[in-house]
Amino acid sequence: MRYALRAIFVTKRGIRLYLTHLLIAFGSCSAFTQIVLALWPKSANGNQWIAILSILLISSIYGLMRSWPSTEVSRHFRSMNVKIAILVGDLFEQPTHLVVGFTDTFDTDMSDHIVISPSSVQGQFQKRYYFQRTAQLDADICRELRGSNFENRETTDSKPRGKLERYPIGTVVTLGDTAKRFFCLAYGRMSNILVVESNVTYIWKSLDSLWESVRAHTQLQPISVPVIGSDLARITSLDFESLLKMIILSFVAQSRTSLVCRELRVIVHPKDIDRLNMLEVSAFLRAL
């Protein structure tokens, strides 16, 4: 409710949309009232103010209904035969392949909530799909990283907790099977003081690597991705909505070169809905 009212009455697009539909309704109701009065002039009976207030109320309600932002917007790009949808919901309830954000060290330790936060997307992934069996997850990640060269190795003195090997930003570890794949994307750097760091360059580079991996492993099946970089990665140069648009723009750019998959779902967690204006996102989709 709060995010919807803010989108309508605080943003220029929302106000313009609301006033447009209000005026359309007001004009239509006024025209209908004039026709009624012309045919039955005695029907007014001194109730002009009631009629005016009724018209204003109906117009306001209609304006709200038509400008009320949805919790889901989508567009089908006919030229590419691709659908992009932005949904408010739970990433892990999506019946698609999923993207999970990791760091360049592929740390998995959730003990004491110091290295990996259990509330993060990665933490939720480890609890829901690996049931916190960290050793099993580490073994799967190591298996997938065989043949991949790490960039450098920290020492236990410089990084006392977590893993030491650093892989290039944009490295993708693909877990799961053909029915449900998990694309573990290294889009941030785990600092030696265990703070995740990322930036716009890291995100864009990571997305390019992600689409290549999705193209190779999903057989064009739908994929769901969270708004990566919006939480613990501490990207201050872009707000939540800009990060979401960046994901969409990267996907469209890649799809116009070579098809990635038939459907991309960008999932917004309900707690983040106040950080987003769906009216603006819908307009952005239509403009692509």
N, C-alpha and C positions, 0 to 999 in steps of 0.2 A: 504493500500500500504506500509506504513512505517513498520508496524509490520511484513508483509510478507518478505520484503527485509531484515529486521533484523534477522528473523528466518532463512533465507537462507544463508546470508553472514557473520553473526556474530557467530552463534552457530556451534559447530563441526558437529552435525548431519546434519544441513542444508548444510554446505559446502561439506560434504562427499556425500550427496544425489545429490547435484547439479553437482559435478564433475563426479560422476558415470554416470549420464544420459548424460552429455555433451560428455564424452568419448565414450559412446555407440553410440551416434548420429554421432560423428566424425568418428569413425571406420566404421560405416555403409555407410556414405556418401563417405568416401575415397575409400572403396571397390567398390562402385557403379561407382565412377569416373574412377577407374583403369580399370574396365570392359569396360566402354564406350571407353576409350582411346585405349584399346587393340583391340576392334572391329573397331573403326573408328579413327585411329591414327592422321589423319589430322584435326580432329575436335577441337584440342587445339588452333591451329593458334596463338600461342604466348599469349594466355589468361590464362596462368597458375596462375598468381597472383589473377586474378578475381575469378578463381575457388577456390583457397585456401581461400580467404576472404569470399566467399559465403558459403563454407563448415563451416568455423568458425562461421559465423553469424547464420546459420541454427542450428548448434550444440548448440550454446549459448541459442537461443530461445527455443529449445527443452528441454534443461536442466532446464531452468526457468519454463517452463510449467509443467514439470513432478515433480519438487520439490516445486512448489508454494503451500503453506499451505492453506488448506480449512478453511472455517469458521464453518464447521461442520464435526465432526468425530464420528464414531460409531462402535460398534462391537456387533454381536449377539453371545452369549455364548450358544452353542448347548447343552452342558451337563445340563445346568440349564433352557434352553429355556427362556433366559432373554436377553433383549437388553439394552445397555448403550449408550447414545448419549450425546455429548457435543456440544451445539449450542450457537452461538452468536445471541442475540436477546433480546426481552422483556419478562421477566418472566410472566407478566400478560396477554400476548397474547397467551400463551400456552393452548391448549384445553385439559388440564389434571388437576388433583388435584395439589395443590400448597403447598409449604413449605414457611413459613414466619418467620423470626427470631424475637424473643422477648427477654426480659430480665427476670431475676428471680422475679421481682416485677410486671411484666405485665403492666408496665406503658403505657399510651396511650395519655397523654397530649401533644399536638403539639403547644399549644399557645406560642408565643414568640420564637419558635424554640429552646427551652432550654432543655426540657426533651426528646422529640422525634423529630428528624429531619424530616421534610416533604420530603426530598430527599432520605431518607433511604428506604429500601424495605418495612419495616413496615409502614412508612409514606405514601408510594405509595399505599399500601394495604388499609389503612384507608381512603384515598381520593377516590380511585377507587371503592371500594366495600361497604364502609360504608358512603361515601360522607361526611366524617368528623363528622358524628354523634357519637361523642365519648361516650355519655351516653348509646346509644344502644350497642355499642361494649363492654363497661364495663359490661353491664348487661349480655350479652352473655358469656363473659369470666367468670363472677362470677357464672353463672349457671353451666358451665362446670367444674369449680373448686370445686363445692360442693362435699364434701366427701374427698377432698384432704387436707392434713395437711400442713400448711405452717411451715417453719423451725423456723423462728423468726419474730418478729415485731419491726420495727423501731419506733422511736418517732418523733413527728413533730419538735422537737428541733434538732435531729440528721439528719433528712431528711425533710427539710421544704417544698419541692415540690414533687408531685407524690404520688404513693401508698406506703404503709408502710409494707404490708405483703411480706415476702420473701419465695418463693417456691423453692424446690430443683432444682438444675441445671439438665436439661433434662426433666423437666415437659412439657407435650404436651397438649395444649388445641385445640380440634378439633371443628372447626366451619363449617358452610355451610350445605349442604345436600349431598345425594348420588350422585347427578350429578356433584357437584363441592365442594370438601372439601378443607379447609384451615387448615394446620397443623401449629399452632402457637407454635414454639419451643423455650423454654427458654434456650439459649446456653451461655448467658453472665450474669454477675452480674452488676446491676445498683448501682454504688457507691453512697454514701450519698452526694457527690458533683456533682452527675448527669453525671458521666462519665462511659460509658460501658466498662467493663473489662472481658476478656475471656482468655483462654489459650488452649493448645493442649489437656490437660486432660478433660477440660470442653467440648470441641468440640466432642471428641471421645465418651464420656459418653452420650452427647446429641444425637449423631447420633444413638447409640444403642437404645435409647428410641424412637427416631423417627421411625426407621424401625419397631419396635414392634407395634407402633400405626398405621402405614401405613398398615401393615399386617392385622390388626384387622378391619380397616375401609374402605379399597378401593376395596376389592374383586379382587385383583391382577391387577387393572386398572393402567395405567401409572401415574407417578408423576413427577413433575418438582421441582427442588430445586436450589436456587441461591448458589453462593460460599460463604457460611456463614463464618463469622469471618474475611472477607477480607477487610472490610471497617471501620466501627466505633468501632469494638471490640478491636482494637489495639493489635492484635497478631503479635508480632515482631519476634517470633522464627521460623515462617514458612512464605514463600512468597506466592503469589497468586496461583501460579501453584501447589505448594505443598499442599495447602489447598484443591484445586480441586481434586488432586490425593487421598488425605485422605478421601474425601467423597466417591469416587469411590471404594477405597479399603475397607472401612467400609461396603458399600452396598454389595460388592461381598462376603465378609466374612460372612455376615448375610444370604445372599441368598444361600450359600453353606450349611448352617445349616438348614434353612427353607425358602422357597420362600417368598419374600417380595412383589413383584409385577412384572408384565411382562416387564415393561420398566421404566428406570430411565433416566430423562433428566436433565443434569446439565447446567443451563443457565448462560452464560457469557454476562454481559451488554456490549454493543458496546464501552463504554468509557473505559472498562478494557481490551480491546483486546491487547493493547501494553504490558500488564503484562503477556501475555501468549504466549507460543510457541506450536502451534498446532502439529508441527512435533513431539515434545517430548511427547505430550499427546497421539497422535496416537500410538507411539511406546510403551508407557506405557500400553495402552489398549491391544495391541497385546500380550504383555508379561504376562498378567494376566492369 
